[in-house]
Amino acid sequence: MITKTKNNIKGISFIIPTWNKKDMVINCVKFLDKYLSTEYIKIPKEIIVVENGSIDGTYESLIKIKTKISLIILKQNSNIGFARAINLATNRAKYNYLYLINNDIEVQSGFFKNIIDTANSLLEKNINFFGISSQIFFFD
């Protein structure tokens, strides 16, 4: 058995598939960048957006965003669907942990810290885990 320690978190790749939800994905990326750049700053992070051939100007808006966290946009000519988009981004991801996030999520302060604290606690106890999820609040 491989012993895991909190040093095993080499970085996290945040993956966002999107299609024709320009305003939502722009907000999602901006909030992610805001909080990821201030929480656990020594853990490398990247944001990968798979742009599934949107016709609402999503790609054009994404390339204009200035971020502190590395932003990679994988532009597709057509909608390849959720699963294929995730697989495409996973193959491009450079870090050993992945965080899948829908384009309509607006993260809040502390979300990343809570995830890392939970992951580190599990790793310190040599508990393998597949996923950790953030709490999602529905305002409607």
N, C-alpha and C positions, 0 to 999 in steps of 0.2 A: 504494500500500500504506500502511495506517495503521501508524505506528510505535508500538509498545507499550512502555511502561515500567512499572516496578513501581507507579507512581502510578495505573495503570489499575485496580487492585483497589480499587473504591469501597466494597466490602463483600461479605459472603458470607451467603447465605440457606441454612440447613440445613433440608432437607425430609425429614420422616419420615412415611410412610404407615403406618397401623396399623389393626388390626381384631382385637378380642378378645384382646389380649396386654397387659393392664393392667400387670402387674409388669415385663415387659420394657421397655415404652415409658417407664414412669416411671423406671426405672434409666437408660435411654438418655438421657432428657432431663436427669436430674440430673448424670450424668457429663459430658455435653456442656456444661452450664452451668458446672460446676466448672472445666473446663479452658479453655473459651472465654473465661471472664472473667479468666483470668490470662495467656493467651498472645496476643501481638500485640494488646494492649488498644486500640490506636489504630485498628484496623480494625473498622468497624461490623459487627455480626453480628445475626442473628435466627434463631430456631428456629421452623419452621412444622410443626405436626403436623396431618395430615389424619386425622381420627377418622372411620372408615368405618362408623358405625352400630353400634358394639360394644354388646353386651348384658351385658358383664361388669363394668361400672362404670368403664371406661377414661376416658370423658369427665369423669365426676364427680371422679375422682382427678386428672386433668390440671389441671382448673381450680383445684385446691387448692395446686398447686406454686408456691412462691415462687422466682423466678429473677432473676439479675442481668442475664442476656441476655434481650432481648425474646422472649416466647413467644406465638405466635399459634396458636390452635386452630381449625381449620376443621371444624366438626361437620357430618357428613352423616347423613341419615336412614336410609341403607342403604349397603351395601358397593358402592362405585362401581368397585372394582378398583384395582390398582396404577397402571396407566398414566393413567387419568383422575384419580386422586388426585395424581399427580405434576404433570400438566398444570394442575390447579386451583391447586396451591401455587405453581407456576411463574408463573402469571398474577398471583398475589398478592404474590410476592417483590418486595422493593424494591431488592435489590442486584444487581450485574452478574455475580456468580459464584454458582453453585448447587452445593450438596454434597448428594447423595442418600444417605440413610443408612437402613438397615433398622432396625426397632424392636428387634431383638435384639442390637444392637451396644453394647458398653461400651467407649468410647474410653479411652485412657490418656494420661498426661502426655506432652506433646511431640508428640502427633498433629497438632495444628493448626499448630504451629511448623514441622514437617517439610513439611506441605502448602504453606504460604506460602513457605517457603524454596525449594522446588522450583518453584513458580509464578513467583516473582520471578526465579529463575535463567533460566527459559525466556523470560520477558518481556524481561529485559535483553538477551537474545540475539536478540530479535525472532522467536522461535519460537512459532508459533501452536499451541495445544493444545486438545483437546476435553475431556479429563478427566485427573484425577490421582486415584489410588485409595490408600486406606490399606491396609496389610498386615492381613489378617484371620487370626487364629489360632483354630483349632478345638480345643477342649480335650477333645472326646470322641473 
